[in-house]
């Protein structure tokens, strides 16, 4: 997506919830940029598969047909917009650092749109340009060296393989032919956490989705989320969330739920 000289002509913001299914999306005369609140989705454009997890931004250009496979019940905030010039011809994912608070920006965008729903809504345009600026900054401006760009590639690879129980950070080092110390330092500069912490949180967030669905046992969720054993999964889940997996799935009446549980 080329954001160097983007001019947004019109903007519509929606919040959608979709149950698991597969459907065909015909070409549309507008672009879309979505923030995945929760859910696991796979988009197939005839050439490649693009996987969208919780926290992922997904751009679909105007005129692009694709197959949308909603793997788990999903919720997202979507901006449909048109631009003065073409800004891309392929589906793309963006994963921004937590410090960007991209979720908060999308909620602000949607809440503002609900107040005044019109295509030339200037407050919404302002928030949306801010979102686009963050994407541009974090995909170009902050990562200028070739090796730094490998960090982004490694995160995309991590998102593709985190559900494999034998996948670990050492496999990234081997794949990238890079010093582990250099990788850890550059990773923390960009994402404000270690690669190991990022991987664990990725697995825990996916496990939360599976717990909310209610289809799987704790042991099955541990395996599907990439943890080596149910005991290790339960330990890490409690350490990170403050809840055991069973408490998260079936909270006691009157008990407060985790702040990010939707």
C-alpha positions in Angstrom: 0.0 0.0 0.0 1.6 3.3 -1.1 0.8 6.0 1.5 3.3 8.6 0.3 0.8 10.9 -1.4 -2.5 9.5 -0.4 -5.7 11.6 -0.6 -8.8 10.1 0.9 -12.0 11.1 -1.0 -14.6 9.3 1.1 -14.8 7.2 4.2 -17.4 4.9 5.8 -16.7 3.0 9.0 -18.5 -0.1 10.2 -18.1 -2.7 13.0 -19.0 -6.3 12.0 -19.3 -9.7 13.7 -19.0 -12.8 11.5 -19.6 -16.4 12.4 -17.4 -19.2 10.9 -18.0 -19.6 7.2 -16.4 -19.3 3.8 -17.6 -16.8 1.3 -16.6 -15.2 -2.0 -16.1 -11.4 -2.1 -16.5 -9.9 -5.6 -14.5 -6.8 -6.7 -15.6 -3.6 -5.0 -15.2 0.0 -6.0 -13.6 1.0 -2.7 -10.6 0.0 -0.5 -10.9 -1.5 2.9 -8.7 -1.3 5.9 -9.8 -3.5 8.8 -8.6 -4.0 12.4 -9.2 -7.5 13.7 -10.6 -7.2 17.3 -10.7 -11.0 17.6 -10.9 -14.0 15.4 -8.8 -16.0 13.0 -9.4 -15.4 9.2 -7.7 -16.5 6.0 -8.0 -14.5 2.8 -7.1 -16.1 -0.5 -6.7 -13.9 -3.6 -5.9 -16.6 -6.1 -2.1 -16.4 -5.6 -1.4 -16.3 -1.9 -3.1 -16.8 1.5 -3.1 -14.0 4.0 -3.8 -14.9 7.6 -5.4 -12.3 9.9 -5.3 -12.8 13.7 -6.3 -10.6 16.6 -4.6 -7.3 16.3 -3.9 -7.5 12.6 -4.6 -4.7 10.1 -5.6 -6.0 6.7 -5.7 -3.8 3.6 -7.8 -4.9 0.5 -7.5 -2.7 -2.6 -10.5 -1.7 -4.7 -11.2 -4.1 -7.5 -9.7 -7.1 -5.8 -11.8 -10.3 -5.6 -10.9 -12.9 -2.9 -12.1 -15.8 -0.9 -12.7 -15.1 2.8 -12.5 -18.1 5.2 -13.6 -17.1 8.7 -12.0 -19.8 10.8 -13.4 -18.7 14.1 -16.1 -16.2 15.0 -14.7 -12.8 14.3 -15.2 -9.1 15.1 -13.5 -6.2 13.3 -13.8 -2.5 12.7 -13.5 -1.7 9.0 -12.9 1.5 7.1 -14.2 1.6 3.5 -12.6 4.4 1.6 -11.8 5.8 -1.8 -8.7 7.6 -2.9 -7.7 10.1 -5.6 -5.1 7.7 -7.0 -4.5 3.9 -6.8 -2.6 3.0 -3.7 -2.0 -0.7 -4.2 -3.1 -3.8 -6.0 -2.6 -6.6 -3.5 -4.0 -7.7 -0.1 -1.6 -6.8 2.7 -1.3 -7.3 6.5 0.2 -4.9 8.9 1.3 -5.7 12.5 2.1 -2.5 14.4 4.0 -2.2 17.7 1.8 -2.2 20.8 2.9 1.4 21.6 0.9 2.6 18.6 -2.4 1.9 20.3 -3.9 1.1 17.0 -6.9 -0.6 18.6 -7.7 2.6 20.5 -7.5 4.6 17.3 -9.9 2.3 15.5 -12.4 2.4 18.4 -12.1 6.2 18.4 -12.7 6.2 14.6 -15.8 4.0 14.9 -17.3 5.8 17.9 -16.8 9.2 16.2 -18.5 7.8 13.0 -21.5 6.6 15.0 -22.0 10.2 16.2 -22.1 11.7 12.7 -22.3 9.2 9.8 -21.3 11.1 6.6 -18.6 10.5 4.1 -16.9 13.9 4.6 -16.8 13.6 8.4 -13.7 15.7 9.2 -13.0 14.3 12.7 -13.1 10.8 11.3 -10.9 11.8 8.4 -8.4 13.2 10.9 -8.3 9.9 12.9 -8.1 7.9 9.8 -5.1 9.9 8.4 -3.5 9.4 11.8 -3.9 5.6 11.4 -2.5 5.7 7.8 0.5 7.8 9.1 1.3 5.2 11.8 1.2 2.5 9.2 3.5 4.4 6.9 5.9 5.3 9.8 6.1 1.8 11.1 6.5 0.0 7.8 9.0 2.5 6.3 10.3 5.3 8.4 11.3 3.4 11.6 12.9 0.5 9.8 15.4 1.7 7.3 18.1 -0.9 7.2 17.8 -4.2 5.4 18.5 -6.2 8.5 15.9 -4.3 10.5 13.4 -5.1 7.7 14.1 -8.8 8.5 12.6 -8.2 11.9 9.2 -7.5 10.3 9.6 -10.6 8.1 10.3 -12.7 11.1 7.2 -11.5 12.9 5.1 -12.4 9.8 6.8 -15.9 9.9 6.1 -16.1 13.6 2.4 -15.5 13.0 2.3 -18.3 10.4 4.0 -20.9 12.6 3.3 -20.1 16.3 0.7 -22.8 16.5 3.4 -25.5 15.9 4.5 -26.9 19.3 8.1 -27.3 18.0 8.4 -23.7 16.8 10.6 -21.5 18.9 12.7 -18.3 18.6 15.8 -20.3 17.8 14.2 -21.3 14.5 14.0 -17.6 13.6 17.7 -17.1 14.3 18.5 -20.1 12.1 16.2 -18.9 9.3 17.6 -15.4 9.3 21.3 -16.1 9.7 21.5 -13.3 12.3 23.1 -12.8 15.7 20.6 -13.7 18.4 21.8 -10.7 20.5 21.3 -8.3 17.6 17.9 -9.7 16.8 16.7 -9.5 20.4 17.9 -5.9 20.6 16.3 -4.7 17.4 13.1 -6.6 18.1 12.7 -4.9 21.5 13.4 -1.5 19.9 10.5 -2.0 17.5 8.0 -4.0 19.6 8.9 -3.0 23.2 9.2 -6.6 24.3 11.4 -9.6 23.8 10.8 -12.1 20.9 10.0 -14.8 23.5 7.4 -12.6 25.2 5.8 -11.7 21.8 5.5 -15.4 20.9 4.0 -16.3 24.2 1.4 -13.5 24.0 0.6 -14.5 20.4 -0.1 -18.0 21.6 -2.1 -16.8 24.7 -4.3 -14.5 22.6 -5.1 -17.3 20.3 -5.8 -19.6 23.2 -8.3 -17.0 24.5 -10.2 -17.2 21.3 -10.4 -21.0 21.5 -11.5 -20.8 25.1 -14.3 -18.4 24.2 -15.5 -20.6 21.4 -16.0 -23.5 23.9 -15.4 -26.3 21.4 -12.1 -27.6 22.8 -10.8 -29.1 26.0 -7.9 -27.3 27.9 -5.5 -30.0 26.6 -6.6 -29.5 23.0 -6.3 -25.8 23.3 -2.8 -26.1 24.7 -1.8 -28.2 21.7 -3.6 -26.0 19.1 -1.9 -22.9 20.6 1.6 -24.3 20.2 2.3 -25.1 23.9 4.3 -28.3 24.6 2.2 -29.5 27.5 -1.2 -28.6 29.1 0.6 -27.9 32.4 3.0 -25.4 30.8 0.1 -23.8 28.9 -1.9 -23.4 32.2 1.2 -21.9 34.0 1.8 -19.3 31.3 -1.8 -18.5 30.9 -2.2 -17.8 34.6 1.1 -15.8 34.7 0.1 -13.5 31.8 -3.6 -13.1 32.3 -4.0 -13.6 36.1 -6.6 -16.4 35.4 -6.4 -20.1 34.9 -7.8 -21.2 31.5 -10.9 -22.7 33.2 -11.5 -19.4 35.1 -11.2 -17.5 31.9 -13.7 -19.7 30.2 -16.2 -20.0 33.1 -15.8 -17.0 35.4 -17.5 -17.1 38.8 -20.8 -15.1 38.9 -20.0 -11.6 39.8 -16.3 -11.9 39.2 -14.6 -9.3 37.1 -13.5 -10.6 33.7 -10.1 -9.9 32.0 -10.1 -6.4 30.6 -9.6 -7.6 27.1 -12.2 -10.3 27.1 -14.9 -9.5 24.6 
